[in-house]
Amino acid sequence: MTEFLTWDTILTVGGLTIATGIITQIVKGIANLGVTGTRLASSLIAAGLLVLATCFTAEPTLQNIVQAIINGIALGWLSNGAYDSLVRKEAGP
């Protein structure tokens, strides 16, 4: 493997979750968004990344763009859940 994240990698559940988590942490460090703002930002970041990845790897039709937005929002929630799970595990039961 010579590249960590490619547009094709971002089109996978794991790749999009990792990219969303990294970018969300950067945005969180720059802006004080609070919990709700951070969750909204992560969903928007995931949707935006998925739309970009779709445009760079496939035909950017209306159907593909709408599907990317919906899947991006769902995967943004997945990224939030993964982060929350890690934080809870570190804090203990």
C-alpha positions, -999 to +999 in steps of 0.1 A: +000+000+000+016+032-011-012+056-003-031+060+029-063+077+017-074+078-019-108+088-033-115+050-038-106+044-001-129+072+010-158+055-009-155+026+016-172+027+050-139+025+069-121+051+047-149+076+050-152+070+088-115+076+093-113+107+070-144+121+087-130+115+122-097+132+113-112+162+097-138+166+125-111+166+151-092+193+132-124+214+129-132+208+166-098+221+175-102+253+155-139+261+164-157+256+196-187+238+183-201+220+213-214+184+211-244+192+188-223+213+165-196+187+163-221+160+154-237+182+127-203+192+114-192+155+111-223+146+092-217+175+068-180+167+065-189+130+057-215+140+031-191+165+015-163+140+013-185+114-002-199+138-028-163+148-037-152+111-039-182+103-060-175+132-084-138+122-087-144+084-093-178+081-110-203+099-132-216+128-111-253+123-118-281+137-097-289+102-084-252+096-074-250+130-057-282+125-037-272+090-028-237+103-017-253+130+005-277+105+022-249+079+027-225+106+039-249+118+066-255+082+078-217+075+079-212+108+097-235+093+124-214+062+123-182+082+128-199+100+158-208+066+173-173+053+169-158+083+186-183+082+214-176+045+219-138+052+222-144+080+247-167+059+269-142+030+268-114+053+280-135+068+307-144+033+321-177+016+327 
